[in-house]
C-alpha cells in the first residue's frame, strides 16, 4: 500500500497514452538505485526513469557519456526490485542505439535482464528509423528531444533549445517524427515553456518536460536533485523539496564526534551476554595464557 492511500497498481502504456486525453498530469522521476526507487513508489510516482544521469549522480562522472549498458542494466535491475509496482523506463545510454541491430540488442537487454516496461533513446527525425524498428519489434519506446545530453558537444554545452522560431519548428518536426514512429511518449528538455506548450498541443501522444514549463502533459525531475542528494550543481529548472545532503552530513558529523569522544557505541547499541558467560570466558582466556 502506497502512502498516498490508494492500492498500488503499475501504470500501463494505455494509461500513459490516455493521460493526454484525460488531462491527468503524469509524474516521472529519475531514480538511480533501489532506495530511491522505494521512496518513489511509496510516494506514488507514476513512472521511475532509470536515466543515464546516474553516471553523474551515482558514479561521479562529469557527463552522461560514460554510462554503459552494463551499468544501466545493473541500476535498472535494482530500481525494478525497489519499485516492483511502478512503471520503469530504461534510458538507453550513449551509442547504444547507433544502429538498428545495436538498438534492438540493447533494448532487449533492458526488457529481459532488467525487467523494464519500456526504453527511451534520444532523438527525433534522425533517429526515427531506430525508434520505428524498436516499436515494430514490440518494444514500448519513448524518446527525448530539445537538449539531448548525448549530443551535448554539438550544442556547445547545456543550452536552451528552440529559442528562435526556426529552431522551435525543428523541435516540432522532431516531435512529429517520434509520434509517427509509434512512440508512446516523448520528453522535452530545456525548451522555452511557451514553445513546449504549443508543440504539446500539436501531438496525440503525451509529453513530459524537464525545464520545459507547465504546458507539457507531465513532469520529470531527478530524484537526487529534487531531494538535495546531488549538490555538485543545481539546474535552474530543479526545485528542491528536501535537502538530504544537509541532513546526512549533520548526522555523519554527530557520528564522528561520538566515536571520537567514546560515546558511541553505548549499551543501547551493543550486545551483552548471559550472566556467567563473561566470567567463564575470561577464565578460559587466563587458562589459555598459562599453557
C-alpha positions in Angstrom: 0.0 0.0 0.0 1.5 3.4 -1.0 1.5 6.3 1.4 -0.9 8.0 -0.9 -3.6 5.7 0.4 -4.5 4.0 -2.9 -3.8 0.5 -3.8 -0.6 0.5 -5.8 -1.1 -0.6 -9.4 1.6 -0.3 -12.1 0.6 2.3 -14.7 0.2 0.8 -18.2 1.2 2.1 -21.6 -2.5 2.6 -22.3 -3.0 4.7 -19.2 0.1 6.8 -20.1 -1.3 7.4 -23.6 -4.8 8.1 -22.3 -3.4 10.8 -19.9 -3.2 13.0 -23.0 -7.0 13.0 -23.2 -7.9 12.8 -19.6 -5.6 15.7 -18.6 -4.0 13.7 -15.8 -0.5 15.1 -15.1 1.8 12.1 -15.1 4.7 12.3 -12.6 8.1 10.9 -13.6 11.3 10.9 -11.6 14.7 9.7 -12.5 16.0 7.2 -9.9 19.4 5.5 -9.8 19.1 2.9 -7.2 17.0 0.6 -5.0 16.4 3.0 -2.2 15.4 5.9 -4.4 13.0 3.6 -6.2 11.4 2.6 -2.9 10.9 6.2 -2.0 9.4 6.9 -5.4 7.0 4.0 -5.2 5.9 4.9 -1.6 5.3 8.5 -2.7 3.0 7.4 -5.6 5.3 8.4 -8.6 3.8 7.2 -11.8 7.0 6.3 -13.7 10.5 5.6 -12.4 13.0 6.5 -15.1 16.5 4.9 -15.0 18.3 7.8 -16.6 21.9 7.7 -17.7 22.3 10.8 -15.5 23.2 8.2 -12.9 26.7 8.3 -14.5 27.0 11.7 -12.8 24.9 11.4 -9.6 25.9 7.8 -8.7 29.3 7.4 -10.3 30.8 10.9 -10.2 31.3 11.4 -14.0 31.1 14.9 -15.4 28.5 13.9 -18.1 26.2 11.1 -19.0 28.5 9.9 -21.8 30.5 7.3 -19.7 27.3 5.4 -18.9 27.4 1.8 -20.4 24.8 -0.8 -21.0 26.2 -3.0 -18.2 26.0 0.0 -15.8 22.4 0.8 -16.9 21.1 -2.7 -16.7 22.6 -3.2 -13.2 20.9 0.0 -12.0 17.7 -0.7 -13.8 17.5 -4.1 -12.1 18.0 -2.5 -8.7 15.2 0.0 -9.5 12.9 -2.7 -10.5 13.5 -4.5 -7.2 12.9 -1.3 -5.3 9.7 -0.4 -7.2 8.0 -3.7 -8.3 4.7 -2.0 -8.7 5.8 1.1 -10.7 6.3 1.5 -14.4 10.1 1.5 -15.1 11.5 3.2 -18.1 15.1 2.4 -19.1 17.1 5.1 -20.8 19.5 3.8 -23.5 23.0 5.2 -23.0 25.4 6.9 -25.4 26.0 5.0 -28.6 23.9 2.0 -27.5 21.4 2.6 -30.3 23.5 4.0 -33.2 22.4 1.1 -35.5 19.1 -0.8 -35.6 20.8 -4.0 -34.7 22.6 -2.5 -31.7 19.4 -0.7 -30.6 17.4 -4.0 -30.7 20.0 -5.9 -28.8 20.4 -3.3 -26.1 16.7 -2.5 -25.7 16.1 -6.3 -25.4 18.6 -6.4 -22.5 16.6 -3.7 -20.7 13.4 -5.6 -21.1 14.7 -9.1 -20.4 17.6 -8.7 -17.9 16.3 -5.7 -16.0 12.5 -6.3 -16.4 11.9 -2.7 -17.6 8.5 -1.8 -19.0 9.8 0.4 -21.9 13.0 2.0 -23.2 14.0 5.6 -24.2 16.7 6.5 -26.7 17.2 10.1 -27.6 16.5 12.0 -30.9 13.8 12.8 -33.4 13.9 12.8 -37.2 17.5 11.5 -37.4 16.6 8.6 -35.1 13.1 7.9 -36.5 14.2 4.7 -38.2 15.7 3.4 -35.0 12.6 4.3 -33.0 10.3 2.6 -35.5 12.4 -0.6 -35.6 12.1 -0.8 -31.8 8.4 -0.3 -31.9 8.0 -2.8 -34.8 9.8 -5.3 -32.7 7.2 -5.0 -29.9 9.4 -2.9 -27.6 7.5 0.0 -26.0 9.6 3.1 -26.9 9.7 6.7 -25.9 12.2 9.4 -27.0 13.9 12.6 -25.8 14.3 15.9 -27.7 15.3 19.5 -27.1 18.5 19.4 -25.2 19.8 15.9 -25.7 22.7 15.1 -23.4 24.2 12.6 -25.9 24.8 15.3 -28.4 25.8 18.0 -25.8 29.2 18.6 -27.6 27.3 19.6 -30.7 25.3 22.1 -28.7 28.4 23.6 -27.1 27.2 22.8 -23.6 23.9 22.7 -21.7 22.0 25.4 -23.6 18.3 26.1 -24.0 16.9 24.8 -27.3 14.1 26.3 -29.5 14.7 29.9 -28.7 14.1 31.0 -32.3 11.0 30.3 -34.4 13.1 28.2 -36.8 14.7 26.2 -34.0 11.3 25.6 -32.4 9.9 24.4 -35.7 12.7 21.8 -35.9 11.7 20.6 -32.4 8.1 20.3 -33.6 9.3 18.2 -36.6 11.3 16.0 -34.3 8.3 15.5 -32.1 6.0 14.6 -35.0 8.7 12.1 -36.3 8.7 10.5 -32.9 5.0 10.2 -32.9 4.9 8.8 -36.4 7.5 6.2 -35.4 4.9 4.8 -32.9 6.4 6.0 -29.7 4.0 6.2 -26.7 5.6 9.4 -25.1 8.3 12.0 -25.6 10.4 14.1 -23.3 11.3 17.8 -23.8 14.4 19.1 -22.0 15.4 22.8 -21.7 12.8 24.1 -24.1 11.1 27.5 -23.5 7.8 26.9 -21.8 5.5 28.6 -24.4 7.2 26.6 -27.2 6.9 23.3 -25.4 3.2 24.0 -24.7 2.4 24.8 -28.4 4.2 21.7 -29.6 2.5 19.5 -27.0 -0.8 20.7 -28.3 0.0 19.6 -31.8 0.6 16.0 -30.7 -1.6 13.0 -30.0 1.0 11.4 -27.6 1.7 12.7 -24.2 4.8 14.8 -23.4 6.8 15.2 -20.3 9.0 18.1 -19.5 12.2 18.9 -17.7 12.9 22.6 -17.9 10.1 22.9 -20.3 7.4 24.6 -18.3 3.9 23.5 -17.1 2.4 23.1 -20.6 3.5 19.6 -21.0 1.4 16.6 -20.1 3.7 15.6 -17.2 6.9 16.4 -15.5 10.2 14.7 -14.7 13.0 15.7 -12.3 16.0 13.7 -11.0 15.1 12.4 -7.6 18.7 13.1 -6.4 18.2 16.7 -7.5 14.8 17.4 -6.0 15.7 15.7 -2.7 19.0 17.6 -2.4 21.2 14.4 -2.6 23.3 15.5 -5.6 24.6 19.0 -4.9 27.5 19.5 -7.3 25.3 21.9 -9.2 21.6 22.8 -9.4 19.9 23.3 -12.7 17.5 26.3 -13.0 14.5 24.0 -13.5 15.1 21.9 -10.4 13.1 22.7 -7.3 14.5 21.4 -4.1 11.8 19.7 -2.0 14.3 18.5 0.6 17.9 18.8 1.5 19.0 15.3 2.3 22.7 16.1 2.0 22.5 18.6 4.8 20.6 16.1 7.0 23.1 13.4 6.1 26.2 15.5 6.8 24.8 16.6 10.1 24.2 13.0 11.1 27.6 11.9 10.0 29.3 14.7 11.9 27.5 13.7 15.1 28.6 10.1 14.5 32.2 11.2 14.0 32.1 13.2 17.2 30.5 10.5 19.3 33.1 7.9 18.2 36.0 10.3 18.8 34.6 11.0 22.3 34.0 7.4 23.2 30.2 8.0 23.4 29.3 5.5 20.7 28.5 2.7 20.9 26.8 2.7 24.2 25.0 -0.1 26.0 21.8 0.6 24.0 23.7 -0.2 20.8 25.8 -3.1 21.9 25.1 -6.8 22.6 25.5 -8.3 26.0 25.9 -11.9 27.2 24.1 -14.0 29.8 25.2 -14.0 33.4 28.2 -16.0 34.0 29.3 -16.3 30.4 31.8 -13.4 30.6 33.4 -14.8 33.8 33.6 -18.3 32.2 35.2 -16.8 29.0 37.8 -14.7 31.0 38.7 -17.8 33.0 39.3 -19.7 29.7 41.4 -16.9 28.4 43.6 -17.0 31.6 44.0 -20.8 31.4 45.0 -20.5 27.7 47.7 -17.9 28.6 49.2 -20.3 31.2 49.7 -23.1 28.6 
